[in-house]
Amino acid sequence: METEADKRGGEFALGSTEVIRNRKEVQRLFIDIVKSAEHEILLIFRTVNSFLREQRLGIISLLKYDSTERGVNIKLLYRLRYYIR
């Protein structure tokens, strides 16, 4: 299945930068990039709340699927000392 990341090709190459302000577009691209990963996904969450936000969007479930069913290595980094709101 061809993802949006595949269609855009060079946009995700080094040296290419695009600011996307539309929240829905960012979420869609993020999901497409996660789905297109073949070997490893590295994510940094600034706070626990940012992790929980991605969990509500279904990203964490998608990461679990990628890890267990597709064999993609998943690494998450986030700080635990911030309060959960």
N, C-alpha and C positions, 0 to 999 in steps of 0.2 A: 504494500500500500504506500503510495507516494504521499508524503506529508507536505505541509506548507513550507517547512524548512528545506525540503528537497527542491520544491518548485522555485524557491528564491535563490538557491545555489550560492553564489558568491557573497550574498549579503552577510552570511555568517562566517566568512573567512576573516582571517586576521587583517586588521587595518580598515575594516568597514564598520562604520558606526551609524546607527539610526536611532533617533529618539522617538519613542512611541508613547504618546500621551493617552491614548484611548485604552481604558482599563480592560474592556472586553477583548480587544485586539492583543493586549499583552498576555492575558490569560490563555487565549487560543494559541498564540505562538509558544508560550511556555509549555503547554500540553503537547503540542506538536514536536517540540524539541525533546521532551522527555520520551515520547513514543518513538522517536527516531534514534535514540541512543542504542548503540550496539554493544559497548563494552563496560562503560562506567558513567555514573552520574554523581557529580559532586555538588552539593548544595550547602550554602551558608545562610542560616536564618539569624537575623540580628537579635531577635527576642523570641521567647517562647510563644508570644502572641502571634508572631509572623508564622511560626510553625503551625499553630492552631488554625490560622486563616487558611493555609494551604490544605490542611486536613479537611476543613469544611468544603473546600472546592473539589475534593476528591483526588488531589495530587498524591497524598500519602498512600492511598489505596492503589493508585496507578504505579507508584514506586514499588510497593510490595509485590504487585503482579509482575513487574519487570524483573525483580530480583528472583522470585521463585519460579516463574514460568519461562522467562527468556534468558535467565542466567546473567543479567546485567548486575555489576557491582554497584551498590548504592552506599554513599558516604554522606552523612548529615552532620553539620556542625551548628550548634546553637548554645546560647547562654542560658543557664538555669536560674540565675539569681534575680531576674526581673520578675515583678509581680504579674500574675495573670489577671487580665481585665475582662 
